[in-house]
Amino acid sequence: MTEGKELKTCPRCGQEIFAEAFKCKHCKQLINGGSGLVQEQEAVAYEEEKGFFASLFDLSMTEMITPKIIRAIFIISLLGLLVSAAYGLVTAIMSGEVTLIILAIIAVVIGFFVLALLLRIYLEIMVVFFRIYDELRYANKR
């Protein structure tokens, strides 16, 4: 797979990376063309972000707020799934039928894990889009 591609050594960690790489896949350090590490000011400016409330009320819409709250969205969604699962179990138990209770337990457990997995995949895709946006914004500043 790496045949025909030139390699170079990362100036920070010493691992081999592709010559055209702009970020080391091992230490995640940004690389500048052939001259080594990106200057410290550029790296700091790239990492520097506005705070939560500054991003929330940013009328220019240049700072994204979703990546800052994605964990909270995931936790709140999982709590919502748990409440729904508990409601389904309580409803089945109140019916009093043993077969319905057993089926409800199976459906709730499988449903919870499938929905939690789908939620996680969806949120990870959103994070990827925001990271692509950040990388493109950084590339345009250079």
VENTATA-V782956 format. One record per residue. N is the residue number from 1. RES is the residue in one small letter. SS is DSSP state (H for helix, E for strand, L for the rest). PHI is phi as a letter, one per 40 degrees, with the letter a starting at -180 (999 if undefined). BURIAL is # if it has 9 or more other ideal C-beta (glycine too) atoms within 8 Angstrom, else .. Layout:
BEGIN
N_RES_SS_PHI_BURIAL ; N_RES_SS_PHI_BURIAL
END
This chain:
BEGIN
1_m_L_999_. ; 2_t_L_c_. ; 3_e_L_c_. ; 4_g_L_g_. ; 5_k_L_b_. ; 6_e_L_c_. ; 7_l_E_b_# ; 8_k_E_b_# ; 9_t_E_c_. ; 10_c_L_c_# ; 11_p_L_c_. ; 12_r_L_c_. ; 13_c_L_b_. ; 14_g_L_g_. ; 15_q_L_c_# ; 16_e_E_c_. ; 17_i_E_b_# ; 18_f_E_c_# ; 19_a_L_c_# ; 20_e_L_c_. ; 21_a_L_c_# ; 22_f_L_b_. ; 23_k_E_a_. ; 24_c_L_c_# ; 25_k_L_c_. ; 26_h_L_c_. ; 27_c_L_b_. ; 28_k_L_g_. ; 29_q_L_c_# ; 30_l_E_c_# ; 31_i_E_b_# ; 32_n_E_b_# ; 33_g_L_f_. ; 34_g_L_b_. ; 35_s_L_c_. ; 36_g_E_h_. ; 37_l_E_c_# ; 38_v_L_c_# ; 39_q_L_d_. ; 40_e_H_d_. ; 41_q_H_c_. ; 42_e_H_c_# ; 43_a_H_c_# ; 44_v_H_c_. ; 45_a_H_c_. ; 46_y_H_c_# ; 47_e_H_c_. ; 48_e_L_c_. ; 49_e_L_b_. ; 50_k_L_c_. ; 51_g_L_c_. ; 52_f_H_d_. ; 53_f_H_c_. ; 54_a_H_c_# ; 55_s_H_c_# ; 56_l_H_c_. ; 57_f_L_b_. ; 58_d_L_c_# ; 59_l_L_c_. ; 60_s_L_c_. ; 61_m_L_f_. ; 62_t_L_c_. ; 63_e_L_b_# ; 64_m_L_c_# ; 65_i_L_c_# ; 66_t_H_d_# ; 67_p_H_c_# ; 68_k_H_c_. ; 69_i_H_b_# ; 70_i_H_c_# ; 71_r_H_c_. ; 72_a_H_c_. ; 73_i_H_c_# ; 74_f_H_c_# ; 75_i_H_c_. ; 76_i_H_c_. ; 77_s_H_c_# ; 78_l_H_c_# ; 79_l_H_c_. ; 80_g_H_c_. ; 81_l_H_c_# ; 82_l_H_c_# ; 83_v_H_c_. ; 84_s_H_c_. ; 85_a_H_c_# ; 86_a_H_c_. ; 87_y_H_c_. ; 88_g_H_c_# ; 89_l_H_c_# ; 90_v_H_c_. ; 91_t_H_c_# ; 92_a_H_c_# ; 93_i_H_c_# ; 94_m_H_c_. ; 95_s_H_c_. ; 96_g_L_g_. ; 97_e_L_c_. ; 98_v_H_c_. ; 99_t_H_c_. ; 100_l_H_c_# ; 101_i_H_c_# ; 102_i_H_c_. ; 103_l_H_c_# ; 104_a_H_c_# ; 105_i_H_c_# ; 106_i_H_c_. ; 107_a_H_c_# ; 108_v_H_c_# ; 109_v_H_c_. ; 110_i_H_c_. ; 111_g_H_c_# ; 112_f_H_c_# ; 113_f_H_c_. ; 114_v_H_c_. ; 115_l_H_c_# ; 116_a_H_c_# ; 117_l_H_c_. ; 118_l_H_c_. ; 119_l_H_c_# ; 120_r_H_c_# ; 121_i_H_c_. ; 122_y_H_c_. ; 123_l_H_c_# ; 124_e_H_c_. ; 125_i_H_c_. ; 126_m_H_c_# ; 127_v_H_c_# ; 128_v_H_c_. ; 129_f_H_c_. ; 130_f_H_c_# ; 131_r_H_c_# ; 132_i_H_c_. ; 133_y_H_d_# ; 134_d_H_c_# ; 135_e_H_c_. ; 136_l_H_c_. ; 137_r_H_c_. ; 138_y_H_c_# ; 139_a_H_c_. ; 140_n_H_c_. ; 141_k_H_c_. ; 142_r_L_c_.
END
